[in-house]
């Protein structure tokens, strides 16, 4: 069974559109994350979220917003897509209780904005 | 703030060669250290980790030792295989703030 899953795997869309990427984890973790990986493979944290707190990387445009319907899901909604948003987006999760914990990653969603 | 610096790639080796990918970090306290691997078209997978000084993480023939005195966590493997071709990320976690290095692409040729 997949621990952290994302849909869709590929997303191709036009500039200006609004799109969402879904993420679900079945690990019972309290904290979930969204990362953006650019074409040079550099990983950048966008958000971390648990049931108490949303931490936003200050460099993330407010066109990006995480939405969590419940503890197992953290979806990423993007308004007014721009060419520079093209990247691979990874969802991840970890237990809340210890800062020693690793993060478990989803397979990624490759977003292409035309 | 905390940060991770790893050697720039790409690294190209022949099968059975010795691998070292250097990683150094800066942190205010005592982070946990990780190596993640990303195979083509896939997400990141944890390769190994170490949670305190002098700990050695190991998995699939890869090893890395947490060196507090040199703030390093270099990844090594004695004999690489073609199937080890991937991008390797060094990372640290301090107070649930995970920071990744830029990644090092390894290509192993038969």
Interface residues (C-beta under 8 A of the other chain):
Chain A: X4 X31 X33 X40 X41 X42 X43 X45 X48 X90 X92 X94 X96 X99 X100 X101 X102 X103 X104 X105 X106 X107 X108
Chain B: X31 X32 X34 X36 X38 X42 X43 X44 X45 X46 X49 X51 X87 X89 X93 X94 X95 X96 X98 X99 X100 X102 X103 X105
